[in-house]
Amino acid sequence: MDIVGFIIWLLIGAIAGWLAGQIMKGSGFGLIGNIVVGIVGAVIGGWLLGSLIPLAGYLGTIVYGTIGAVILLAIIGLFKKA
């Protein structure tokens, strides 16, 4: 992956984190925290969902990242409450 691809991947993860924060109102970690969770969620979501449900391009990455970030925010929220 070249530097441009890496930057695009980070931006998509940031968008996914922001979307996840909007979906999971009250369970987020602020803008920066949600962006970090979105980047991690994009990796996890792309890895897990990418092989199961093939969506191509940046839209697929945003969908996978958002799903992964929402799931990750929910899991972290469970541990945060405990």
N, C-alpha and C positions, 0 to 999 in steps of 0.2 A: 504494500500500500504506500502510495506516495504521500507527501505532506498535504496536498490539496484534499485527497480522499480522507485523510485522518481528520482534517479540520471540518469537512462536511459531516463526517460521522459524529464528531463532537457536537456540532450544531443540531443535528437530528436528535441526538440524545438529550440535548438541552430542551428542545421543543417537546419531546416526549415527557420529560420531567415536569415541565410547566403544565402540560395537558393533564398529567396524572395528579398534580397538585390541585388543579381545578376540579377534577372528578372526585377526588378524595378530600373534600372540604373538611377542615378541622383535623386531618390526620397527617398533614404535611410537615415539612421541616424548614419552611421559609424558601425563598426563591433559590438560593445557592444550594441548600440541602436537597431540594426537589430536582435541581439540575443534575447534581451528582447521582441521585437515585435514578434519574432518567437515563444517564449514560450507562450506569450499571444495568438498569432494566433493559436498555436497548441491546446490550451484549447478551444477557440471559434470554430475553424474549426472542431475539434473532436466532440464537443457538437452538432453543427448544422449539419454538413455533415455526421457524424457517423451514425445517425439514418436514413438518406436518402439514402446513398450509402454505403453499407457495404463492407469495405475492411479490411481484418484481418491483424494483426501483426504490426510490426514496419514500414513496407512499407506504409500501410494505414495511420498510424499516421504521417509519413513524408509528404505524399500527402496532408492530411487534414491540417496539420500545415502550409505547404507551401502556400496552397490556402488561408487559414485564414490570414497568415502573409502578403501576397500580397494585399489582400483586405484591411487589417488594414493599411498597408503602404500607399495605395492609399487614404484612408479616411483621415488619418493624414496629408498626403501631401496636400489635399484640404484645410484643416484648417491652415496649415503652410503657404500657399501662401496668404491666406486672411488677 
